[in-house]
Amino acid sequence: MRKYFRFEELGTNYRTEFMAGLTTFLAMAYILFVNPNTLALVGIEELPEGVTRIDQGAVFTATAIAAAFGSLVMGIFARYPIALAPGMGLNAFFAYTVVLGYGIPWETALAGVLASGLIFIVLTLTGLREQIINAIPANLKMAVGAGIGLFIAFIGFQSSGIIQANEATLVALGDLTEPTTLLAIFGIFVSVILLSLGIKGGIFYGMILTAIAGMMTGLIHTPQGAGDIVSSVPSVAPTFGQAIMHFDDIFTIEMLVVILTFLFVDFFDTAGTLVAVSTQAGFMKDNKLPRAGRALFSDSAATVVGAVVGTSTTTSYIESTAGVGAGGRTGFTSVVTAGFFLLALFFSPLLAVVTAEVTAPALIIVGVLMASSLKNVEWEKFEIAVPAFFVIIAMPLTYSIATGIALGFIFYPITMIMKGRMKEIHPIMYFLFVVFVLYFIFLS
């Protein structure tokens, strides 16, 4: 095993790799509780007619399985210290845009995730992935990341009660004297302090401290015994195979846009993470990533498996940099992380402790981190600033990641042509222009 993972060549050992894997797990363990709450639309009292709520326990199990499978394949097949799990932003798009906004049943949404994963596999195996990635302007990629960050943060502010609806102004500051809202504010302060101190896993630890504060003040149910902490693994039966059984439901224009959005966001989320982690670990050679095809295949295979068991798109996690920072250099780091996700399957009762107020700070902090890509947009160029701005502002204001992407991709070729930069527009962008125009026509 030492030879397979090239321990000596990369200057590492079992102890270092184990600690790196544990560090990565702690940095991303929040997804085990945030994902079920997000997909089950916790905090949303009324769902669209004909739409049911996905089972939280099943999503918890599906999240752990998808993360374990993806991390294991990435570690063994691609041999990178990169862990995977259902992605933030993609789960928000699944829940708040597709299910809540469009009124599409979660079963059909899972079928859309499955379709995007299968397409991703084909694109990876044929080499078309690179061509499509290169066709999308870097500025729009950065804008999408920042826009999703604002959207996620907005959801966090809303679910915590910090921001609430207002008839006169649409939104306004909520009642900050509400005990549950104060708990969320406490969580934000704690998480910000921990991350400012450079503590690995600050988001996860912030959730733990917020939950403890909630139990101490009586706002959250306190576990009464071992049975409220450890139990058998929740059944995945309510969600397992639903994506396959409802696959025929995806052949509509609305679902085409949904699938394109799943595919688009995962495309660049994965690519960005791979480059960031590999650069930090020193894997990049001549600006190229060795075994990139294997890493991308691991990501897309995990999305397919995740969709089948019952969760939104699985993607590579930037939190893997925490493990690399702790010395992780081989795929064994990811194998260790996968093991911890499997162990976490037995702690599902803690879902009752992790309320919307506990997860809201995590959403807000992740939003802050994602918004950092704003600095890479060429704001001084008006033809770039307009589509980028529409992408970013439309996501939180329309409560839809897809709408933000659509607006930006419609305005991009228009502003570029008017600026005399028509030759810089890739043909794929014209295709996407037509798709998103049809998307708005269909929506109306």
C-alpha positions as CSV (number, residue, x, y, z in Angstrom):
1,M,0.0,0.0,0.0
2,R,2.9,2.4,0.8
3,K,4.2,1.7,-2.7
4,Y,0.9,2.2,-4.4
5,F,0.3,5.5,-2.8
6,R,4.0,6.5,-3.2
7,F,4.6,7.4,0.4
8,E,8.4,7.6,0.2
9,E,8.4,9.5,-3.1
10,L,6.0,12.1,-1.7
11,G,7.7,12.2,1.7
12,T,4.7,11.1,3.8
13,N,3.6,8.3,6.1
14,Y,0.5,6.6,7.6
15,R,0.3,8.8,10.6
16,T,0.5,12.0,8.6
17,E,-2.0,10.8,6.0
18,F,-4.4,9.7,8.8
19,M,-4.3,13.0,10.5
20,A,-4.8,14.8,7.1
21,G,-7.8,12.6,6.4
22,L,-9.3,13.4,9.8
23,T,-8.6,17.1,9.3
24,T,-10.4,17.1,6.0
25,F,-13.4,15.3,7.4
26,L,-13.7,17.7,10.3
27,A,-13.5,20.6,7.9
28,M,-16.4,19.3,5.8
29,A,-18.4,17.3,8.3
30,Y,-21.0,20.1,8.4
31,I,-22.4,18.8,5.1
32,L,-23.8,15.7,6.9
33,F,-26.3,18.0,8.7
34,V,-26.6,20.9,6.4
35,N,-27.5,18.8,3.3
36,P,-30.5,16.9,4.8
37,N,-31.8,20.2,6.2
38,T,-31.4,21.9,2.8
39,L,-32.9,19.2,0.6
40,A,-35.8,18.7,3.1
41,L,-36.5,22.5,3.0
42,V,-36.4,22.7,6.8
43,G,-37.9,26.0,7.8
44,I,-40.2,26.2,4.8
45,E,-43.7,25.4,6.0
46,E,-45.7,25.2,2.8
47,L,-44.5,23.4,-0.4
48,P,-45.9,23.8,-3.9
49,E,-49.0,21.7,-4.7
50,G,-48.1,18.2,-5.6
51,V,-44.6,18.4,-4.1
52,T,-43.7,16.3,-1.1
53,R,-40.8,16.7,1.3
54,I,-37.8,14.4,0.9
55,D,-37.0,12.2,3.9
56,Q,-34.2,13.7,6.1
57,G,-32.9,10.5,7.4
58,A,-32.6,9.0,4.0
59,V,-30.7,12.1,2.7
60,F,-28.4,11.9,5.7
61,T,-27.5,8.3,4.8
62,A,-27.3,9.2,1.1
63,T,-25.0,12.1,1.9
64,A,-22.6,9.9,3.9
65,I,-22.6,7.2,1.2
66,A,-22.0,9.6,-1.6
67,A,-19.2,11.3,0.3
68,A,-17.6,8.0,1.3
69,F,-17.9,6.5,-2.2
70,G,-16.6,9.6,-4.0
71,S,-13.7,10.1,-1.6
72,L,-12.8,6.4,-1.8
73,V,-12.7,6.4,-5.6
74,M,-10.8,9.7,-5.7
75,G,-8.2,8.3,-3.3
76,I,-7.8,4.8,-4.8
77,F,-8.4,5.5,-8.5
78,A,-7.1,9.0,-8.9
79,R,-4.7,8.9,-5.9
80,Y,-5.4,12.5,-4.9
81,P,-6.0,13.8,-1.3
82,I,-9.3,15.3,-2.4
83,A,-12.5,14.4,-0.6
84,L,-16.0,14.7,-2.1
85,A,-19.5,15.2,-0.8
86,P,-22.8,16.8,-2.0
87,G,-22.0,20.3,-3.0
88,M,-23.1,23.5,-1.3
89,G,-24.9,25.7,-3.9
90,L,-25.9,22.7,-5.9
91,N,-28.0,21.4,-3.0
92,A,-29.5,24.9,-2.6
93,F,-30.3,25.0,-6.3
94,F,-31.9,21.5,-6.0
95,A,-34.1,22.5,-3.1
96,Y,-34.9,26.2,-3.4
97,T,-35.0,26.6,-7.2
98,V,-36.0,23.3,-8.7
99,V,-38.3,21.9,-6.0
100,L,-39.6,25.1,-4.2
101,G,-39.4,27.5,-7.1
102,Y,-40.4,25.4,-10.1
103,G,-42.6,23.0,-8.1
104,I,-40.8,20.0,-9.6
105,P,-41.0,16.8,-7.4
106,W,-37.7,15.9,-5.7
107,E,-37.8,12.5,-7.4
108,T,-37.6,14.2,-10.8
109,A,-34.9,16.6,-9.5
110,L,-32.8,13.5,-8.5
111,A,-33.3,12.2,-12.0
112,G,-31.9,15.5,-13.3
113,V,-28.8,15.0,-11.1
114,L,-28.4,11.5,-12.4
115,A,-28.6,12.7,-16.0
116,S,-26.0,15.4,-15.3
117,G,-23.7,12.9,-13.8
118,L,-24.0,10.5,-16.8
119,I,-23.4,13.4,-19.2
120,F,-20.4,14.4,-17.1
121,I,-19.0,10.9,-17.4
122,V,-19.4,10.9,-21.2
123,L,-17.8,14.4,-21.5
124,T,-14.9,13.3,-19.4
125,L,-14.2,10.1,-21.3
126,T,-14.5,11.8,-24.7
127,G,-12.3,14.8,-23.7
128,L,-15.1,17.3,-24.6
129,R,-15.0,18.6,-21.0
130,E,-11.9,20.7,-21.6
131,Q,-13.5,22.2,-24.7
132,I,-16.7,23.2,-22.9
133,I,-14.8,24.6,-19.9
134,N,-12.6,26.7,-22.2
135,A,-15.7,28.0,-24.0
136,I,-17.1,29.7,-20.9
137,P,-15.4,33.0,-20.2
138,A,-13.4,33.0,-17.0
139,N,-15.2,36.2,-15.8
140,L,-18.6,34.4,-15.9
141,K,-17.2,31.4,-14.1
142,M,-16.1,33.7,-11.3
143,A,-19.4,35.5,-11.3
144,V,-21.3,32.3,-11.0
145,G,-19.3,31.2,-7.9
146,A,-19.8,34.6,-6.2
147,G,-23.5,34.7,-7.1
148,I,-24.0,31.2,-5.6
149,G,-22.2,32.5,-2.5
150,L,-24.6,35.4,-2.1
151,F,-27.6,33.1,-2.7
152,I,-26.5,30.6,0.0
153,A,-25.8,33.4,2.5
154,F,-29.2,34.9,1.8
155,I,-30.8,31.5,2.5
156,G,-28.9,31.4,5.8
157,F,-30.0,34.9,6.8
158,Q,-33.6,34.0,5.9
159,S,-33.8,30.6,7.7
160,S,-32.3,32.1,10.9
161,G,-34.8,35.0,11.0
162,I,-32.2,37.7,10.6
163,I,-33.8,38.7,7.3
164,Q,-37.6,38.4,6.9
165,A,-40.3,39.3,4.4
166,N,-41.7,42.8,4.3
167,E,-44.7,43.9,2.3
168,A,-43.3,47.4,1.7
169,T,-39.7,46.6,0.9
170,L,-39.9,42.8,0.1
171,V,-37.2,42.1,2.7
172,A,-36.2,43.7,5.9
173,L,-34.2,43.1,9.1
174,G,-35.9,40.5,11.3
175,D,-36.7,40.5,15.0
176,L,-33.3,40.3,16.6
177,T,-34.8,39.8,20.0
178,E,-36.2,36.4,18.9
179,P,-34.3,33.7,20.9
180,T,-33.7,31.4,17.9
181,T,-32.4,34.3,15.9
182,L,-30.1,35.3,18.7
183,L,-28.8,31.7,18.7
184,A,-28.0,32.0,15.0
185,I,-26.2,35.3,15.5
186,F,-24.2,33.7,18.3
187,G,-23.3,30.9,15.8
188,I,-22.1,33.5,13.2
189,F,-19.9,35.2,15.7
190,V,-18.4,32.0,17.0
191,S,-17.7,30.7,13.4
192,V,-16.2,33.9,12.3
193,I,-13.9,34.0,15.4
194,L,-12.8,30.4,14.8
195,L,-12.0,30.8,11.2
196,S,-10.3,34.1,11.8
197,L,-8.0,32.3,14.2
198,G,-7.2,29.8,11.4
199,I,-8.8,26.8,13.1
200,K,-9.3,23.9,10.7
201,G,-12.9,22.8,10.7
202,G,-14.1,26.1,12.1
203,I,-17.5,25.8,10.5
204,F,-18.1,22.4,12.0
205,Y,-16.9,23.4,15.4
206,G,-19.0,26.5,15.2
207,M,-22.1,24.3,14.6
208,I,-21.2,22.2,17.6
209,L,-20.8,25.2,19.9
210,T,-24.1,26.8,18.6
211,A,-25.9,23.5,19.2
212,I,-24.5,23.3,22.8
213,A,-25.6,26.9,23.4
214,G,-29.0,26.0,22.1
215,M,-29.3,23.0,24.4
216,M,-28.1,25.0,27.4
217,T,-30.8,27.7,26.8
218,G,-33.5,25.2,26.1
219,L,-33.9,26.3,22.5
220,I,-32.8,22.9,21.2
221,H,-33.8,19.4,22.5
222,T,-31.0,17.9,24.6
223,P,-30.2,14.3,24.0
224,Q,-31.3,12.2,27.0
225,G,-29.1,9.2,26.4
226,A,-26.9,7.2,24.0
227,G,-30.0,6.5,21.8
228,D,-30.2,10.2,21.1
229,I,-26.7,10.2,19.8
230,V,-25.9,6.9,18.2
231,S,-28.3,4.6,16.5
232,S,-28.7,2.3,13.5
233,V,-28.2,3.7,10.1
234,P,-31.4,5.4,8.7
235,S,-33.0,3.6,5.9
236,V,-32.3,4.9,2.4
237,A,-35.3,3.2,1.0
238,P,-37.4,6.4,0.7
239,T,-35.0,7.9,-1.9
240,F,-33.1,4.9,-3.3
241,G,-33.6,4.4,-7.0
242,Q,-36.1,7.2,-7.3
243,A,-33.8,8.9,-9.8
244,I,-34.0,5.9,-12.1
245,M,-37.7,5.4,-11.8
246,H,-38.4,9.0,-12.7
247,F,-35.8,9.3,-15.4
248,D,-38.5,9.7,-18.1
249,D,-39.7,12.9,-16.5
250,I,-36.6,14.9,-17.4
251,F,-37.4,15.4,-21.1
252,T,-38.8,18.9,-20.9
253,I,-37.2,22.3,-21.6
254,E,-37.5,23.2,-17.9
255,M,-35.6,20.1,-16.9
256,L,-33.0,20.7,-19.7
257,V,-32.1,24.0,-18.1
258,V,-32.0,22.3,-14.7
259,I,-29.6,19.6,-16.0
260,L,-27.5,22.2,-17.7
261,T,-27.2,24.2,-14.5
262,F,-26.3,21.1,-12.5
263,L,-23.7,20.3,-15.1
264,F,-22.3,23.8,-15.4
265,V,-21.9,24.5,-11.7
266,D,-20.3,21.1,-11.0
267,F,-18.0,21.5,-14.0
268,F,-16.3,24.6,-12.6
269,D,-16.7,23.8,-9.0
270,T,-14.7,20.6,-9.6
271,A,-12.2,22.2,-11.9
272,G,-11.5,25.0,-9.5
273,T,-11.1,22.7,-6.5
274,L,-8.8,20.3,-8.4
275,V,-6.5,23.2,-9.4
276,A,-6.5,24.8,-6.0
277,V,-5.8,21.7,-4.0
278,S,-3.2,20.4,-6.5
279,T,-1.4,23.7,-6.6
280,Q,-1.2,23.8,-2.8
281,A,0.1,20.2,-2.7
282,G,2.6,20.8,-5.5
283,F,1.0,18.3,-8.0
284,M,0.8,20.7,-11.0
285,K,3.4,20.1,-13.7
286,D,3.8,22.7,-16.5
287,N,0.4,24.1,-15.5
288,K,-1.2,20.7,-16.1
289,L,-2.7,18.2,-13.6
290,P,-1.5,14.6,-13.9
291,R,-4.4,12.0,-13.9
292,A,-6.9,14.9,-14.3
293,G,-9.2,12.5,-16.3
294,R,-9.3,10.1,-13.3
295,A,-10.1,12.8,-10.9
296,L,-12.9,14.1,-13.0
297,F,-14.3,10.6,-13.5
298,S,-14.2,10.1,-9.8
299,D,-16.3,13.2,-9.3
300,S,-18.9,12.3,-12.0
301,A,-19.2,8.7,-10.8
302,A,-19.9,9.9,-7.3
303,T,-22.6,12.2,-8.6
304,V,-24.3,9.2,-10.3
305,V,-24.1,7.0,-7.2
306,G,-25.3,9.9,-5.0
307,A,-28.3,10.5,-7.2
308,V,-29.3,6.9,-7.1
309,V,-29.1,6.7,-3.3
310,G,-30.8,10.0,-2.9
311,T,-28.8,13.2,-2.8
312,S,-27.9,16.2,-4.9
313,T,-24.8,16.6,-7.0
314,T,-21.6,15.3,-5.4
315,T,-18.5,17.3,-6.1
316,S,-14.9,17.8,-4.9
317,Y,-14.5,19.9,-1.8
318,I,-12.2,22.9,-1.4
319,E,-12.0,21.9,2.3
320,S,-9.6,19.3,1.2
321,T,-7.0,22.0,1.4
322,A,-7.2,21.7,5.1
323,G,-6.0,18.1,4.9
324,V,-3.2,19.1,2.4
325,G,-2.2,21.8,4.9
326,A,-1.9,19.1,7.6
327,G,0.5,17.1,5.4
328,G,-1.8,15.0,3.2
329,R,-0.1,14.2,-0.1
330,T,-1.6,10.9,-1.3
331,G,-5.0,9.3,-2.0
332,F,-4.7,7.5,1.3
333,T,-5.8,10.8,2.9
334,S,-9.1,10.6,1.0
335,V,-9.5,6.9,2.0
336,V,-9.3,7.9,5.6
337,T,-11.9,10.7,5.1
338,A,-14.2,8.1,3.4
339,G,-13.8,5.9,6.5
340,F,-15.0,8.7,8.8
341,F,-18.0,9.4,6.6
342,L,-19.0,5.7,6.9
343,L,-18.5,5.9,10.7
344,A,-20.7,9.0,10.8
345,L,-23.7,7.0,9.5
346,F,-24.4,5.9,13.0
347,F,-24.8,9.4,14.4
348,S,-28.0,10.4,12.6
349,P,-30.0,11.2,15.8
350,L,-27.9,14.4,16.0
351,L,-30.0,15.7,13.1
352,A,-32.6,16.6,15.8
353,V,-30.0,18.8,17.5
354,V,-28.8,20.5,14.3
355,T,-31.7,22.9,13.6
356,A,-32.0,25.7,11.0
357,E,-30.5,28.1,13.5
358,V,-27.4,25.9,13.8
359,T,-26.9,25.4,10.1
360,A,-27.6,29.0,9.1
361,P,-24.1,30.3,10.2
362,A,-22.5,27.6,8.1
363,L,-24.5,28.7,5.1
364,I,-23.5,32.4,5.6
365,I,-19.8,31.6,6.2
366,V,-19.7,29.4,3.1
367,G,-21.3,32.3,1.2
368,V,-18.5,34.6,2.4
369,L,-15.9,32.2,1.2
370,M,-17.5,31.7,-2.3
371,A,-17.9,35.5,-2.7
372,S,-14.1,35.9,-2.8
373,S,-14.2,35.2,-6.5
374,L,-15.6,38.7,-7.0
375,K,-12.0,40.0,-7.1
376,N,-11.3,38.1,-10.3
377,V,-14.0,39.7,-12.4
378,E,-12.8,42.5,-14.8
379,W,-15.2,45.1,-13.5
380,E,-13.4,47.9,-15.3
381,K,-14.7,46.5,-18.7
382,F,-18.3,47.3,-19.1
383,E,-19.0,44.5,-21.5
384,I,-17.8,42.1,-18.9
385,A,-19.3,43.9,-15.9
386,V,-22.9,43.8,-17.1
387,P,-23.3,40.1,-17.6
388,A,-21.2,39.3,-14.5
389,F,-23.3,41.7,-12.4
390,F,-26.6,40.2,-13.7
391,V,-25.4,36.7,-12.8
392,I,-24.4,37.8,-9.3
393,I,-27.4,40.0,-8.4
394,A,-30.1,37.8,-10.0
395,M,-29.4,34.7,-8.0
396,P,-30.4,36.0,-4.5
397,L,-33.0,38.4,-5.8
398,T,-34.9,35.8,-7.9
399,Y,-34.1,33.0,-5.5
400,S,-32.7,31.0,-8.5
401,I,-29.2,30.1,-9.5
402,A,-30.5,29.1,-12.9
403,T,-32.1,32.5,-13.6
404,G,-28.8,34.2,-12.6
405,I,-26.8,32.1,-15.0
406,A,-29.4,32.5,-17.8
407,L,-29.4,36.3,-17.5
408,G,-25.6,36.6,-17.6
409,F,-25.3,34.2,-20.5
410,I,-27.9,36.1,-22.5
411,F,-26.3,39.5,-22.0
412,Y,-22.7,38.3,-22.5
413,P,-22.8,37.8,-26.3
414,I,-24.9,41.0,-26.7
415,T,-22.4,43.3,-24.9
416,M,-19.4,41.6,-26.5
417,I,-20.8,42.0,-30.0
418,M,-21.7,45.7,-29.3
419,K,-18.1,46.2,-28.1
420,G,-16.7,44.7,-31.3
421,R,-15.3,41.6,-29.6
422,M,-17.5,39.1,-31.5
423,K,-14.5,37.0,-32.5
424,E,-13.8,36.2,-28.8
425,I,-17.2,34.5,-28.4
426,H,-17.1,30.8,-28.6
427,P,-19.9,29.1,-30.7
428,I,-21.0,27.2,-27.6
429,M,-21.9,30.5,-26.0
430,Y,-24.3,31.2,-28.9
431,F,-25.9,27.8,-28.3
432,L,-26.3,28.6,-24.6
433,F,-27.8,32.0,-25.5
434,V,-30.5,30.3,-27.5
435,V,-31.2,27.7,-24.7
436,F,-31.6,30.4,-22.0
437,V,-33.8,32.6,-24.2
438,L,-36.1,29.6,-24.7
439,Y,-35.9,29.0,-21.0
440,F,-37.4,32.5,-20.3
441,I,-40.0,32.1,-23.0
442,F,-41.0,28.7,-21.6
443,L,-41.1,30.1,-18.0
444,S,-43.4,33.0,-19.0
